[in-house]
Amino acid sequence: MPPRFGTDGIRGVANLDLTPEVVLALGRAAARVLRAGRFVVGRDPRASGPMLQAALSAGLASEGASVLDLGVVPTPAVAYASASRGVPGAVVSASHNPFSDNGVKLFGAGGHKLDDEAEAAIEAELAILAGTIAPVAPGPPVGDIGVDDAVVAGYVAHLASSLDGGRLDGLRVVLDCANGAASSMGPGVFTGLGAVVEVIADRPDGRNINLDCGSTHPGALADAVMSFRADVGLAFDGDADRVLAVDATGALVDGDQLLALLALDRRGRGSLADDTVVVTVMANLGFRRSMASAGITVHETPVGDRYVLGALRAGGWSLGGEQSGHLIFPDLATTGDGILTGLQVLDVVARSGRSLADLAGRAMTRLPQVLRNVTVIGGAGGAAEAIGADVAAARSELGDGGRVLVRPSGTEPLVRVMVEAETVEQAGAVAGRLVAALERQGA
């Protein structure tokens, strides 16, 4: 069965789920559905990237679409090129997954992720094409595949311009590039704006992407920040569309905290549209309390940056994001951008003259949060519904001092249990009871 779209494109094990034949068919399907004469395509540096990007480009070209190959670039660079050129785009990347996985993310003309209708149409076309030798409809010419360095240079200039003339002179920064796409341009962006930069995990070999580094493993960054005596550390994921930070003490500053300090800064400068910020259901209760006390409205969506972006566009709002560090600035970009987010955070540090630790501490007080995943047999949704009484009892116990979320995973046969409470001990105890209830249901 051909792969299907998840919350962030199509992913699977390279050369098993995503074979060159499947990805070639996906390229043909995308060209037929999106009906564009030109596409921009980029990738991250994992080993299977050149093979699958070649297959995708071949599929697009076989349907008559010309392909502009951007090479190894962050996902948001492809979105920027898609927006600036007014053409669809594609990224061959599995984001924060290990090197053995890969995937394809697609953008419509204008740089926005595809809606459900477009994804369903591509899936239907892919089901027809995959595993067959379907003839190309007569008539379309073969598209060309070329390169244009000006596109990437334009993206770098766009990042620098996001500071409106601001500089980062004197700030000591460590960048963890996750041996991924940020390695190709991230350090130059920050040094070009005056920061003193130390870089780790910037030697991709195709197999070390996200390996004990990047936003999923920030411990190495914390050590480097302390050793370098840096002001801030920034950890990107493999395709550089998200970022987490480390302050000068080595403490992690997650996406909720980054979003809180940016929301407060924007509100203070009158640039937070409708005094509203968009988050997913996973946002920490401490974030919600902080925003309420500052008079900022919190709009909530399901988990997934596509839902955050959809709400931002529908509401005309200017800031949103996820705890994972996937932050979106619709006035600056059409998708999450880790490098852009890092620049925005450092800009606040530079303008305020305060440390990141101080800014994050003032922005919100994070409540302890316990996350547990329970493997299920059968439908995850049914298992989550079956413990409704236990969930209600847990919420009653915590009252306004905590929060409970039990939801089926959108990508794995799991039920995810999240509990927040005033103490980690209470959160752990409540989570343990809910996990036990799931296990009694045969999970």
N, C-alpha and C positions, 0 to 999 in steps of 0.2 A: 504493500500500500504506500503511495507517495506520502512524504511528510506533510504536515499541516502547520499553519501559522499558530504560534503561541502568543504570549503577551509582548514579545519583542522579536518578531520575525520568525523564520524557520530555523530550527537548530537540530543537530544530531551528531552522531559519531562520523567523522570524515571518512570517506571511502567505504562506509558501511550503510549508514542511513542516508548520508549525502554523498552519493557517487558522482563522478563527472557527468554520467548520463542523466541522472536526476536533475542536476543543477543546470545542464544544458537545456533540458525540457522546461525547467523553471524560467530560464531566460526567454525562451520562446513564448511561454505562457504570459509572462509579464509584458513582453512587447505587444502581444495580441490584445491584451486587456487595456493596457495604458495608452496604446496607440500614439506613440511618440516617435519622431524621426531620429531622436538623439537621446542617449542616456549618459550620465556620469557614473563611474564605478570606481570604488576604492576597496582596500582590504587592510586587515591587521597583519602582523608579521608571522603568524603561526605557519607551520610547515606545509599544511595543505592549502594555504591561501593561493599561491600562484596557480596550482592545478584547478581549483574551483573557480577562481576569478576568470581564468582562461575559458572554462566551460560556460560560465554565465555570459561572458562577452560573446562567445561564439553563438550561443543561443539567441542573444539579442540581435547580433549581426545577421544571422540566418533569416531573420524575419524582416530584414531591411533597415534596422535601426543602426545608426552610427554610434560608436562607443568612445567616450573620452576617458582614458585610463589614468586615474590619479595616483596609482601606486599605493604605497603604504602610507596611510593618513588616518587621523582620528575620524570616527563616525561623523561628528559634527562638521568636519571639513567637507564631507560629501553632501551633507544637508545644506551647507552654505553654498556650495557650487550648484546644487539643484535649485536653490532659491534664486541665486544671482543670474543663472542661465535660463531659468524658467523651464527646466526639463526634469524628467524623473531621474532618480538616483538609486544606486544599490551599493551595499557594503557587504563584503564577505568577511564575517567576523562572528565569533561566539562570545564576545564581550568578556565577562569575568570567568568563563568556563575554562577548564584545562585545555592544553594544546591539542589533545586528541579529538576534541569537538570542533565543529565549525558551524556556520550558519549564514543566512542571507537576510539582511534587512532591506526593505524597499521604501523609497520615498516617492510621493507623487510630485508632479511638476509644482515647484514652489517650496519644496523642502520639508513638507509635512508627512508624517507617517500615514500609511494608507488606512482608510476606514474599513469597517467590517465588510461592507458590500464589495469593495474592490478586492479584498483578500479572498472572499468567497468565490468571486469570479475567477481569480487566478488559480485557486485550488481546483475548481471545476475544469479549467483548461489543462492544468497540470495532470489531472487524473486521466485525461484523454491522451496526452502526449507521453507521459512517463512509461517506460518499458515498451514503447512501440517505435517503429520507424515511420512516424507520420510524415507524409510529404508536405513540404512548404507549399502554401497556396500559390498558384502561378502568378507571376507578375512582379513581386517586390524585388528590387535590386539587393545585392549583398551590401550590408553596411560596412564602413571602414572602422578600424580601431586605431586610435592615435593618442598622443599625449599633449598636454599643454601646461607647462610649469606656471603660467600666469595665474591659473585657478588657485593653486596652493598659495602662491604669494599674496593673492587677494584675500584669502582667508586669514593669513597671518596679520596682514594690515588691518583687517576688520577686528581681530582680537585686540590689537593695540588701541584702536580707536574707541573701544568700549569704555575706556577710562576717561574719555572727554578731555584729553590733554594731561591727565594725571600721571604721576611717575611713582616708581617704587624704589627710588634711590636709597641705598643704604640698608634696605631690609635684607636680612640673611635668611635664605630659603633653601630647604632641601626638597628636591623633587624625586619621588619614586615613580618611575615610568612603567612599572609592571612588566618590563621587557616587552612592551607592546607598542601601540601606534603613537603614543605620546613621545616615544624616544626620538622620532624623526624631526620634531619641531618644537616640542614643549620647552626645553631648556633655552632655545634661542629667543622665544617670545618673552620669557621673564628677564633674561639678561638684557634684552633690547630695551626694556623699560627701567633698567637701572638696578635691578635686584642683584645681590651677590648670591650666586647659585651653586649649590653642591648637588650632584645628581647620582642616584643609585638605580640599579635595575634598568639600565638603558642600553643593554647589549643583547638584543633579541637574536636567538639562533634558530627560531622556528619551533623550539620545543620547551623553552623556559618561560613562555608567556604566563603571567599570573602565578608562577611557581614560587611559593614562599615570599611573595612580594605583592605590591600593589594594594588596592583598597580592601581586598579580602584577607590580607596578611600584613597589617600595618606595624607589626612589632619591629621589623628591621628599620622602618622609617623613624620610629620613636628613638631607637638607639642612635641613628645617624643624626637626628636633631640634637640630641644631648651631646654627642661627640663634636659636632660642628658648632655647637653653641648658637644654633639658629633661632630666629624669631618664630618661624612657622615651618611646618613640613606639610607637603601635599602628596597624597597617594592616589594615583589614577588607576582605573581598571584597564583591561586589555585594549579596548577600543577608545578609551579616553572620553567616554560620554558621562562619566561620573567621577567624583572625587571626595575623599575624606581628608581631614586635616589633623595635624598633631601640633599642640602648642609647645612653648619653650620648655615646659616641665616634662614633656614626653607624654602628656595625657591626650587621648583621642578626642577629637571634636567631630561628632557625627553629622549626618545630613540635617537632622532636626535642629541641632544647635546652629549650624551654618545658616539654615533657612531663617531661624529666629533672629539672628543678629543682622542679617540682610534685610529682613522685613522691617525691623525697628529703624535701621538706617534709612531705608527708602521712605518710610512714613515720616521720619523727621525732616527729610528733604522734599516732601510733597510729591514723591514719584511712585508711591504705592497706589495703584489704581483702585478706587473705591475702598481704600483701606482694607483690602481683602487679600488673603493668601490661600493657596490651594494645596491640600495635602491628601495623603491616602489614609485609610483607616488605621494604618500602622503607626501614625505619628504619635509620639509620646504625650501622655497626659500633661506632663510639665510644659510642653510646647503650647498646648491648648490653654492652659492656665495663664501663661505669660502673655499670649496674644489677647486673651480676654481682658487682662488687667491694663493692656496698652490700648484698648479700644479697636483692636484689629479683628475683623471677622475671619473665621476659619471655615472654608468650604471643603467638604470631605468627599473623596472619590474612592472607588475600589482600588486594590493594589495594582500598580502598573503605570509607568510614565505616560502611556498613551491616554489613559483616563485623566491624568493630571493635565496633559496638554489639551485634551478635548474640552475640559471645563474652563481652562484659561481662555481658549479661543471663544467659547460660547459666552462667557461672562465679560469678555473684554478686560480681564485682569492681567497683572504684570509680573507676578511672581508665584511660583509653586515648586513642589518637589517632593522627594521621598527621603526617608531615613537613610537609605543606602548611599546618599550623596548624589542622586540624579536630580539636579536642580534645573529649572527652566525659566528663562527670561524672555518672554515673547517679544519684547521690544528690541531685543538684541540677537535672538536666534530662534530657529524654528524647532529645535530639539534640545535635549539636555547636552551640555558641553562642559566637561571637566576642567579644561584649561580656562575657559571663560569664567566658570564659577570660581576657580582659584584666583584669577585676576580680580574679580569683584570683591572677594574676601580680603585680599591683600590691600586693595584700595581703601577699604574701610579701616584697616589697621593703620595704613599710612596717613590717612586724613585725620583720624581720631587721635593719633599719638598714643593709643592704648595697646596693650598686649592682646593677643588672641585669647589667652586665658581669661583676662579681665572682661573682654567683650562677650565671650561665650557665657561666662558666669553671670553677667548682668542680663543677658538675653533670656535665659531660662534656667530653671532648676530641674534636672532630669530625674524622673521617678524611676526606681528600679523596675526593670522589665525582664521577665523570664519568657523565653521562647522554647517550645517543645514541639517536635514533629513526631507524629504517630503513623506508622505504616498501616494501611487498611487493606482488607481483602474485600473486593466488591466496590461499591460506590462510596467515594469519600463524602459526597454530599449527604447520603443517607446516614452515615455514621455520625456526622456532625449534628444532624437534626435529631438523632435518637437520644442525645444527651442534653436536650433542651432544658429539662428540669434541673439538671446539675449546673448548667450554665446560669440559669436564673438564680439559683441559690447562691452561687459564687458572687454574682453581681450584687445581690442583696447584702451579702456579708461585707463586701468592700464599700458599698455606698459611693459617696462622692470622693472617697479616698483612693479609688483604684479603678481599673478597667479590665474587662475580659473580652477577648475576641477568639472565637473558634470558627475556623473556616477551612473548607477543602482547598488543597493546592490546585492551582490552575495548570500546573505542568507535571506533577508527579502524583502517584497514588498515596497521598499523605493527607492527614488532617493536621493543620497547624494550630497550635494552642499558644495564645499570648496572654499573659497576665501582668498587669502593673499594680503596684501597691506602694504604701508608704515605706515599707522595709522589704529587702530582698528575701528575708525569711518568710514573710507572709505571702509574697508573690510566688515563691517556690512551693509553699504548702498548697496553695489554691491550685496552681498548675498541676501539681502531683495528683490531686484528687480528680481533676478533669481528665488527665491521661489515664488514670485507673478506670474511670467510667467508660472511656473509649475502648480500653482493652477488654472490659466486660462485655462490650457489644460485639466482640470477636474481631476487633481491629488487629 
